[in-house]
Amino acid sequence: MSVTPPPIYSPPKQEANLKADLTELKDALSQAAQAPAKPEIGKKHFNVENPAPVNVFNYTGAVFDDDEEEYEHADLLPSFPEISFPPLGEIPFTDRGHFANPEKANLYAEVATQGGSVKHHTPVLGVEFQGVSLKDLSEKALDDLALLIAEKGVVVFRKQDNLSIEEQLRVGAYWGPLHLHPSTGVPRRAGLEHVHVVYADKGARPDPTAFSKIELFHSDVTFEAQPPGPTLLRNLVTPDVGGDTIFSSGAAVYASLSPYFQKYLESLSAVHSGYEQAKGARGAGQHVRREPIETVHPVVRVHPVTGIKSVFFNAGFARRIVGVPKAESDNVMRFLNEQFALNHDVTWRVKWNKDDVVIWDNRMVNHSALFDFWPERRHAVRVTPHAERPESVAAYEARTGQKAKDWAEERYKALGIQKPTLDGGVGRKERGFKD
Ligand SMILES: [Fe+2]
């Protein structure tokens, strides 16, 4: 069966629009709703009699034990309906951060009205809201929040137990048309095809052949021409211990490099591929809903609202640097991934509680989800708005007439001091450890 729903989810502002679109999508997928209540699922991954399927990216949430009938979030368990989506065309997008108050006055006023609190974590990453209901923020506050996420990479809203999946979709769709994932699990409940399900339980036994979390630092679906902006993940069930997510800042990686290497990276592009993920899904016996593509993106992109430069590279989807010798490509990619995965100065780690919502700017940060909690259950639902086509430094500066910015330089400027510069080594003492 092949059903073609609308290619993008686009109720950008009003709840009425959202409801209309949900109804439309529901109608379009009414046939798909007849799909088996218990779809083909991934126990076959670890079937000793059939060891062949390999799930290349093991965050598809495809493997689970299906033996609990009374599970409270059963409607949001992953399914793999046999529906097909057309290729994505150009997607209109305007960043809501352009409409923000630079001081986020609307957002902070509403946080105060709700009696909530806000805590900033490291200078480059992380803001945490306690006692704030995300679904009750006004559109003006959501504009401010879009800017805050662009500036701080990741924000956490604790305890959003009053946020329905429809409200999570509404907030995401306010920031951009929602992405339909080509292969990973979507909720069993029909009409939620824009939701990406993350799920693991005791059936998801650790795979000794899987990629390590170093290789799995990634930014979501960067093979798309317009990869996501602010991306919302809500944890419905979290393990008591473990299951943290580590975020890593591309702006801080960029700022940590020498001006020579920064310039070199700014001249490069990389191929991002969806083929391996699709192959992994097919290998696991799952239907691929949209044919895979490859897209070339700049290795350094500029955020359209903040003007901050960020290394836009992830080992999950980037396959090669364009137009340089293979050995050079391999080593540049290895080096960049090491900076994201191993330089803890550019990372921030989120410890989840049940019903927390984490929103990250997928343009500016990579992330890696830890799988250190087996055999406990982890269940999360992601809403993923498209953003603009990544823009290189040269393209941004030509379009805006503005110079793109280095995150650390801006920070030092705000502190009234100059970013330390390299002196070519002349007169500089050799560095040593202090420990
Ligand atoms: Fe991810």
Residues whose N, C-alpha, C, O or C-beta is under 5 A from the ligand:
A	BS01	LIG	D220
